[in-house]
Amino acid sequence: MFEVDGDTLDLRFNMQKIKTLEVMHKISLMSELSNSRGMLSFYLMEGLFTVGLFNATQEKTVAGKKAQEIFNKLLDEEGYNNLNAIIVGKLQEDLGFLFR
């Protein structure tokens, strides 16, 4: 979880969000994760973050430009490796059956 501008934000993934991402980027997420050994490309990390971002304080998704702005802010604060680990960890938590 992250705190940004007084709101608690979280990443929440489900199969529909993954399908949406795969169609948008014309990739297979599991293939990408396997080939990169869990190190997401920049565009895929941003894509996952923006489709999965959820404002837990307001109980609503964060979309579009606002999600991208938050991604850029957290990338600057957390660094690439830490943000990558957070995203992959959350994927494993929410969609664990994909990683068995």
Secondary structure by P-SEA (a helix, b strand, c coil): ccccccbbbbbbbcaaaaaaaaaaccccaaaaaaaacccccaaaaaaaaaacccccccccccccaaaaaaaaaaaaaccaaaaaaaaaaaaaaacccccc
